[in-house]
């Protein structure tokens, strides 16, 4: 029976072939023997900047990734998508059962540069970790999976199943064009299941399986009150101030009790199910870990920890001011009345909210509050996407992790972050499962982003076992 709001699994239609028993010990030895070469390949990829937000290095990085896939015998297409190209690659296996692997080659901006111990695009090994922008999110996931494919091909010259890659260049700016690309290329991307771009262990060392991602609506709010900046002594008491206009407008979005004030914002929110609460209650306490790691002294609305904190973390909508810009912010003083002010704001969405609903509500709210002059620019987003946490593919990925990590993979029904999984689940009809090499101190999106070589190798070992089990399922 289909669970409410969750996409059904794609019907299994594939050619079954006898699968030889893999010599996993031999494959593991090969993975270890070729780890240094794989890290060198990752280092070359990280050294190629590919910052989607700044339009830096996108075409060269796409060409580099395409070449890496061709070197493994994949048929590769580099396709236009309205932004940076999307790479689609395919290689047949012993079974026509098809695993789709989604990754992205774009990375976050590296700023602030002064907070990096070593330059962000000069990958550096220190104490068993490789440091560099994009080394974990998401280039390390690409090359670790290629390391697994190399070992599989060396063992039997054939993959256990058909493998397709779709690797985009806009994930870090909201995958603006990917949903439409997926819709246009349903047949090209057809598969029976999808391995997502990320995964991690938690603070206990337990691998986590995230069966869903929140959606996001990312906007820029801006206002202009004059054609040029003005001396504050001249205009401070008689000209409207862009920075004040913007901060007043922002102040209307949330009340002091953290409730988002946009009318109707919560109308379509679907609360967590009894099964969701059951899975969330099985997770460890995180309050102490968050206080230690992030230096927070308290949580919103007086939450102390426990199940309700974990539920709030992923099943509640958010409105976050990600950045504010107005006037002079350099060293010393400059007495100026800024003509323009802007803010970057993200709304994290839960089932069944959509970016269109948020945009309409936000515009209507600002107008009703007297801020028709505040412009709203949509920068990207998409709805939340969920796979049934009890889906057989989710269970398969979880079960094949245990021999590698020594403990069972723990299934989490939703994670607080976002990505374009909704298009894969609802356009392609595939279940989406996560697995990867992240860990609590990987520092993705922050200075000193890094990957642990131990976890990099473990992810490759997991992928090997996952593919063999998937081909047999």
C-alpha positions as CSV (number, residue, x, y, z in Angstrom):
1,X,0.0,0.0,0.0
2,X,1.3,3.5,-0.8
3,X,1.9,5.7,2.1
4,X,0.2,9.1,1.8
5,X,2.3,11.7,0.1
6,X,5.1,9.3,-0.8
7,X,6.0,8.4,-4.4
8,X,5.5,4.7,-5.4
9,X,8.5,2.7,-6.4
10,X,9.2,2.3,-10.1
11,X,8.0,-1.1,-11.4
12,X,10.9,-3.5,-11.7
13,X,11.3,-4.5,-15.4
14,X,14.8,-5.7,-16.1
15,X,16.8,-8.7,-17.4
16,X,17.8,-11.0,-14.6
17,X,21.1,-12.7,-15.1
18,X,23.1,-14.9,-12.8
19,X,25.3,-12.8,-10.6
20,X,28.6,-14.3,-9.5
21,X,29.6,-14.2,-5.9
22,X,31.9,-11.3,-5.4
23,X,35.3,-11.7,-3.8
24,X,34.8,-8.8,-1.4
25,X,38.1,-9.3,0.4
26,X,39.9,-9.0,-2.9
27,X,37.9,-5.9,-3.9
28,X,38.6,-4.3,-0.5
29,X,42.3,-4.8,-1.0
30,X,42.1,-3.2,-4.4
31,X,40.3,-0.2,-2.9
32,X,43.0,0.2,-0.3
33,X,45.8,-0.2,-2.9
34,X,44.3,2.5,-5.1
35,X,43.2,5.0,-2.4
36,X,46.1,7.3,-3.0
37,X,45.4,7.4,-6.8
38,X,41.8,8.2,-6.1
39,X,42.7,11.0,-3.7
40,X,45.0,12.4,-6.3
41,X,42.1,12.4,-8.8
42,X,39.9,14.1,-6.2
43,X,42.6,16.7,-5.6
44,X,42.7,17.5,-9.3
45,X,39.0,17.9,-9.4
46,X,39.0,20.1,-6.3
47,X,41.8,22.3,-7.7
48,X,39.4,23.2,-10.5
49,X,37.2,25.9,-9.1
50,X,33.5,25.5,-10.0
51,X,31.5,28.1,-8.0
52,X,28.0,28.3,-9.5
53,X,27.0,31.4,-7.5
54,X,29.9,33.3,-9.1
55,X,29.9,31.6,-12.5
56,X,33.5,30.5,-12.0
57,X,35.1,27.5,-13.7
58,X,31.8,25.7,-14.6
59,X,32.6,24.6,-18.1
60,X,36.1,23.4,-17.4
61,X,34.9,21.4,-14.4
62,X,32.1,19.8,-16.4
63,X,34.7,18.7,-19.0
64,X,36.9,17.3,-16.3
65,X,34.1,15.2,-14.8
66,X,33.0,14.0,-18.2
67,X,36.6,12.8,-18.9
68,X,36.7,10.9,-15.7
69,X,33.5,9.1,-16.6
70,X,34.7,8.3,-20.1
71,X,37.9,6.8,-18.7
72,X,35.7,4.2,-17.0
73,X,33.9,3.2,-20.2
74,X,30.8,5.3,-19.7
75,X,28.9,6.7,-22.6
76,X,28.8,10.4,-21.7
77,X,26.7,13.3,-22.8
78,X,27.2,16.9,-21.7
79,X,23.8,18.5,-22.1
80,X,22.5,22.1,-22.0
81,X,20.1,22.8,-19.2
82,X,19.7,26.6,-19.1
83,X,22.7,27.1,-16.8
84,X,25.9,25.1,-16.4
85,X,25.7,21.8,-18.4
86,X,24.3,18.6,-17.0
87,X,26.5,15.4,-17.4
88,X,24.6,12.2,-18.1
89,X,26.6,9.0,-18.3
90,X,25.6,5.3,-18.7
91,X,27.4,2.0,-18.6
92,X,25.7,-1.4,-19.0
93,X,26.1,-4.2,-16.4
94,X,25.3,-7.9,-16.1
95,X,21.8,-7.0,-15.2
96,X,19.7,-4.3,-16.9
97,X,18.4,-3.3,-13.5
98,X,19.4,0.3,-13.4
99,X,20.9,2.4,-10.6
100,X,20.8,6.1,-11.1
101,X,23.5,8.1,-9.2
102,X,23.0,11.8,-8.7
103,X,25.9,14.1,-7.9
104,X,26.8,17.8,-8.5
105,X,30.1,19.3,-9.5
106,X,29.5,22.9,-8.4
107,X,30.7,24.1,-5.0
108,X,29.9,26.8,-2.5
109,X,31.9,30.1,-2.7
110,X,35.1,29.8,-0.6
111,X,34.8,33.1,1.2
112,X,35.8,34.2,3.8
113,X,39.3,33.3,2.5
114,X,41.2,34.4,5.5
115,X,39.5,31.7,7.6
116,X,41.1,28.8,5.6
117,X,44.2,27.2,7.0
118,X,45.3,26.4,3.4
119,X,44.0,27.9,0.2
120,X,40.5,26.5,-0.7
121,X,41.4,25.4,-4.2
122,X,44.8,23.9,-3.3
123,X,43.8,20.6,-1.8
124,X,46.0,19.8,1.2
125,X,46.4,16.5,3.3
126,X,46.7,17.0,7.0
127,X,46.2,14.3,9.7
128,X,44.3,11.9,7.5
129,X,42.0,14.5,6.0
130,X,42.0,16.2,2.7
131,X,41.1,19.9,2.9
132,X,39.6,22.0,0.0
133,X,36.4,23.6,-1.2
134,X,34.1,21.0,-2.5
135,X,36.2,18.1,-1.2
136,X,33.2,16.7,0.6
137,X,30.3,18.5,-1.0
138,X,30.2,17.0,-3.5
139,X,33.4,16.1,-5.4
140,X,34.6,13.5,-2.9
141,X,31.4,11.6,-3.3
142,X,31.9,11.5,-7.1
143,X,35.5,10.2,-6.9
144,X,34.8,7.7,-4.1
145,X,32.0,6.2,-6.2
146,X,34.3,6.0,-9.2
147,X,36.9,4.3,-7.0
148,X,34.2,1.7,-6.2
149,X,33.4,1.3,-9.9
150,X,37.1,0.9,-10.7
151,X,37.4,-2.0,-8.2
152,X,34.3,-3.7,-9.5
153,X,35.5,-3.5,-13.1
154,X,39.0,-4.8,-12.1
155,X,37.3,-7.7,-10.4
156,X,35.1,-8.9,-13.3
157,X,35.4,-6.4,-16.2
158,X,31.7,-5.8,-15.8
159,X,29.4,-3.9,-13.4
160,X,26.8,-6.0,-11.6
161,X,24.0,-3.7,-12.8
162,X,23.5,-0.9,-15.3
163,X,24.7,2.4,-13.8
164,X,23.6,5.9,-14.9
165,X,25.1,9.1,-13.5
166,X,23.4,12.5,-13.7
167,X,25.8,15.2,-12.4
168,X,24.6,18.8,-12.4
169,X,26.3,22.2,-11.9
170,X,23.7,24.2,-10.0
171,X,22.9,22.3,-6.8
172,X,24.5,25.0,-4.6
173,X,22.3,27.7,-6.2
174,X,19.0,25.8,-5.9
175,X,19.1,23.4,-8.9
176,X,17.2,26.1,-10.8
177,X,17.0,24.2,-14.1
178,X,17.3,20.6,-13.0
179,X,13.6,19.8,-12.4
180,X,12.7,20.8,-15.9
181,X,15.8,18.9,-17.2
182,X,14.5,15.8,-15.4
183,X,11.1,16.2,-16.9
184,X,12.4,16.6,-20.4
185,X,14.8,13.5,-20.0
186,X,12.6,11.0,-18.3
187,X,13.5,8.2,-20.7
188,X,17.2,9.0,-20.7
189,X,17.2,8.9,-16.8
190,X,14.8,6.0,-16.3
191,X,16.0,3.7,-13.5
192,X,14.8,1.5,-10.7
193,X,16.4,3.4,-7.8
194,X,18.5,6.4,-7.2
195,X,21.6,6.8,-4.9
196,X,21.7,10.5,-3.8
197,X,24.7,12.8,-3.7
198,X,25.4,12.8,0.0
199,X,25.4,10.8,3.3
200,X,27.2,10.9,6.6
201,X,27.9,9.3,9.9
202,X,26.7,11.1,13.1
203,X,28.6,12.1,16.2
204,X,28.5,8.5,17.4
205,X,30.1,7.1,14.2
206,X,26.7,5.6,13.1
207,X,25.9,5.9,9.4
208,X,22.6,7.7,8.8
209,X,20.1,7.1,6.0
210,X,18.0,10.2,5.2
211,X,14.8,9.2,3.4
212,X,13.6,12.7,2.7
213,X,14.8,16.3,2.2
214,X,13.0,19.5,3.1
215,X,12.2,21.9,0.2
216,X,13.5,25.4,-0.1
217,X,12.5,28.8,-1.5
218,X,15.5,31.1,-1.7
219,X,14.8,34.8,-2.3
220,X,16.5,38.2,-2.3
221,X,14.6,41.1,-0.9
222,X,15.8,44.5,-2.0
223,X,14.7,48.1,-1.7
224,X,16.0,51.3,-3.3
225,X,15.1,54.7,-1.8
226,X,17.4,57.0,-3.8
227,X,19.4,57.0,-7.0
228,X,22.7,57.5,-5.1
229,X,24.1,57.2,-1.6
230,X,23.7,60.4,0.4
231,X,25.7,62.1,3.1
232,X,24.0,61.1,6.3
233,X,24.1,64.6,7.7
234,X,22.2,65.8,4.6
235,X,19.6,63.0,4.3
236,X,19.5,61.4,7.7
237,X,16.5,63.3,8.9
238,X,14.6,64.0,5.7
239,X,15.3,61.1,3.2
240,X,13.9,57.6,3.4
241,X,16.6,55.1,4.4
242,X,16.9,51.9,2.4
243,X,18.5,50.0,5.3
244,X,15.7,50.9,7.7
245,X,13.0,50.1,5.1
246,X,14.5,46.7,4.6
247,X,15.0,45.9,8.3
248,X,11.4,47.0,9.0
249,X,10.1,44.7,6.2
250,X,12.2,41.8,7.5
251,X,10.8,42.4,11.0
252,X,7.3,41.6,9.7
253,X,8.2,38.1,8.6
254,X,8.4,36.5,12.0
255,X,7.0,37.2,15.4
256,X,9.1,37.0,18.6
257,X,7.7,33.5,19.2
258,X,9.3,32.4,15.9
259,X,6.0,32.0,14.1
260,X,6.2,33.0,10.4
261,X,3.6,35.8,9.9
262,X,2.9,35.3,6.2
263,X,-0.9,34.5,6.1
264,X,-1.6,30.9,5.1
265,X,2.0,29.9,5.4
266,X,1.2,26.9,7.5
267,X,-2.1,25.9,5.8
268,X,-0.6,23.1,3.6
269,X,1.9,21.8,6.2
270,X,1.6,18.0,6.7
271,X,2.6,17.0,10.2
272,X,4.8,14.0,10.8
273,X,3.1,10.6,10.8
274,X,3.2,8.2,13.7
275,X,5.9,6.2,11.8
276,X,7.9,9.4,11.4
277,X,7.7,10.1,15.2
278,X,8.7,6.4,15.9
279,X,11.8,6.7,13.7
280,X,12.7,10.1,15.1
281,X,12.3,8.8,18.7
282,X,14.9,6.1,18.0
283,X,17.5,8.7,17.2
284,X,20.1,9.8,19.8
285,X,19.9,12.9,21.9
286,X,21.5,15.8,20.0
287,X,21.1,18.8,22.3
288,X,24.4,18.4,24.0
289,X,26.3,17.7,20.8
290,X,24.8,20.9,19.2
291,X,25.7,23.0,22.2
292,X,29.3,21.7,22.1
293,X,29.8,21.8,18.4
294,X,28.1,25.1,17.5
295,X,28.4,27.0,20.7
296,X,24.7,27.7,21.0
297,X,23.5,28.3,24.6
298,X,19.8,27.7,24.0
299,X,17.2,26.5,21.5
300,X,14.3,28.4,20.1
301,X,10.9,28.5,22.0
302,X,12.5,27.1,25.1
303,X,13.1,23.6,23.6
304,X,15.6,21.6,25.7
305,X,16.1,18.5,23.7
306,X,14.5,15.1,23.2
307,X,12.0,14.1,20.5
308,X,10.3,17.5,20.2
309,X,13.7,19.2,19.4
310,X,14.4,16.6,16.7
311,X,10.9,16.9,15.2
312,X,11.2,20.7,15.1
313,X,14.6,20.5,13.4
314,X,13.2,18.9,10.3
315,X,9.4,18.9,10.3
316,X,8.8,22.7,10.8
317,X,9.1,25.4,8.1
318,X,11.8,28.0,8.6
319,X,12.5,31.6,7.5
320,X,16.2,32.4,7.8
321,X,18.0,35.7,7.0
322,X,21.1,34.4,5.3
323,X,22.8,37.7,4.7
324,X,22.2,41.5,4.9
325,X,23.9,44.1,2.7
326,X,23.6,47.9,3.0
327,X,26.1,50.8,2.8
328,X,29.6,50.9,4.1
329,X,30.9,48.0,6.1
330,X,34.7,48.4,5.8
331,X,37.2,49.5,8.4
332,X,36.6,52.7,10.2
333,X,33.6,55.0,9.7
334,X,31.8,56.4,6.7
335,X,28.8,58.6,7.4
336,X,26.5,57.7,4.5
337,X,22.8,57.0,3.9
338,X,22.7,54.0,1.7
339,X,20.5,54.2,-1.4
340,X,20.0,50.4,-1.6
341,X,19.7,47.5,0.8
342,X,19.2,43.8,0.2
343,X,18.9,40.6,2.1
344,X,19.1,36.9,1.2
345,X,16.4,34.9,2.8
346,X,15.7,31.2,2.7
347,X,12.5,29.4,3.6
348,X,12.9,25.7,4.3
349,X,9.7,23.9,3.3
350,X,8.1,20.8,4.6
351,X,5.5,18.6,2.9
352,X,3.2,19.8,1.3
353,X,4.5,23.4,0.9
354,X,5.7,24.7,-2.5
355,X,8.0,27.6,-3.5
356,X,5.1,29.1,-5.6
357,X,2.9,29.2,-2.5
358,X,5.6,31.0,-0.5
359,X,6.4,33.5,-3.2
360,X,2.7,34.4,-3.6
361,X,2.2,34.7,0.2
362,X,5.4,36.7,0.7
363,X,4.5,39.2,-2.0
364,X,0.9,39.6,-0.6
365,X,2.3,39.9,2.9
366,X,4.8,42.7,2.1
367,X,2.2,44.6,0.2
368,X,-0.3,44.4,3.0
369,X,2.3,45.5,5.5
370,X,3.1,48.6,3.5
371,X,6.2,47.4,1.7
372,X,5.2,47.3,-1.9
373,X,8.5,48.9,-2.7
374,X,10.5,45.9,-1.5
375,X,11.3,43.8,-4.4
376,X,11.3,40.0,-4.2
377,X,13.7,38.0,-6.5
378,X,13.4,34.3,-6.6
379,X,16.8,32.7,-6.6
380,X,15.8,29.0,-6.7
381,X,14.2,26.2,-4.8
382,X,11.8,23.2,-4.9
383,X,9.4,21.3,-2.8
384,X,10.3,18.7,-0.2
385,X,10.8,15.1,-1.5
386,X,10.3,11.9,0.5
387,X,10.8,8.2,-0.1
388,X,9.0,5.8,2.2
389,X,11.5,5.1,4.9
390,X,10.5,1.4,4.8
391,X,11.0,1.1,1.0
392,X,13.0,-2.1,0.1
393,X,15.8,0.0,-1.6
394,X,16.2,2.2,1.5
395,X,16.5,-1.0,3.6
396,X,19.0,-2.5,1.1
397,X,21.3,0.5,1.3
398,X,21.0,0.5,5.1
399,X,21.7,-3.3,5.4
400,X,24.7,-3.2,3.1
401,X,26.3,-0.5,5.3
402,X,26.5,-2.6,8.4
403,X,29.4,-4.9,7.3
404,X,31.4,-1.7,6.5
405,X,30.7,0.4,9.5
406,X,30.2,-2.3,12.0
407,X,26.9,-0.9,13.2
408,X,23.5,-0.8,11.5
409,X,22.6,2.3,9.4
410,X,19.9,4.3,11.2
411,X,17.0,5.5,9.1
412,X,15.9,9.1,9.5
413,X,12.6,10.0,7.7
414,X,13.6,13.6,6.9
415,X,16.7,15.8,7.1
416,X,16.8,19.6,7.5
417,X,18.7,20.3,4.3
418,X,17.3,20.6,0.8
419,X,18.0,19.3,-2.7
420,X,16.2,18.4,-6.0
421,X,15.1,14.9,-5.0
422,X,11.4,15.8,-5.4
423,X,11.9,15.8,-9.2
424,X,13.5,12.4,-9.1
425,X,10.9,10.8,-6.9
426,X,7.9,12.3,-8.6
427,X,9.0,12.6,-12.2
428,X,11.1,9.4,-12.5
429,X,9.2,7.4,-9.9
430,X,12.4,6.2,-8.3
431,X,13.1,5.6,-4.6
432,X,16.0,7.8,-3.4
433,X,18.4,6.7,-0.7
434,X,21.4,8.4,0.7
435,X,24.9,7.2,1.6
436,X,28.2,9.0,1.8
437,X,31.4,10.1,3.4
438,X,30.3,13.1,5.5
439,X,30.8,13.4,9.3
440,X,30.0,16.1,11.8
441,X,33.3,18.0,11.3
442,X,33.4,17.9,7.5
443,X,32.6,21.7,7.5
444,X,30.7,21.7,4.2
445,X,29.9,25.3,3.1
446,X,32.4,26.6,5.7
447,X,36.2,27.3,5.7
448,X,38.4,24.2,6.0
449,X,35.9,21.9,4.4
450,X,37.5,18.4,4.6
451,X,37.0,14.7,4.1
452,X,38.3,11.9,6.2
453,X,40.3,9.4,4.1
454,X,39.0,6.6,6.3
455,X,35.4,7.5,5.6
456,X,36.2,8.1,1.9
457,X,37.4,4.5,1.7
458,X,34.4,3.2,3.7
459,X,32.0,4.8,1.3
460,X,33.6,3.1,-1.6
461,X,33.4,-0.2,0.2
462,X,29.7,0.4,0.9
463,X,29.0,1.3,-2.8
464,X,30.5,-2.0,-3.9
465,X,28.3,-4.0,-1.6
466,X,25.3,-1.9,-2.4
467,X,25.6,-2.4,-6.2
468,X,26.0,-6.2,-5.8
469,X,23.0,-6.4,-3.5
470,X,20.9,-4.2,-5.8
471,X,21.7,-6.3,-8.8
472,X,20.4,-9.4,-7.0
473,X,17.3,-7.8,-5.4
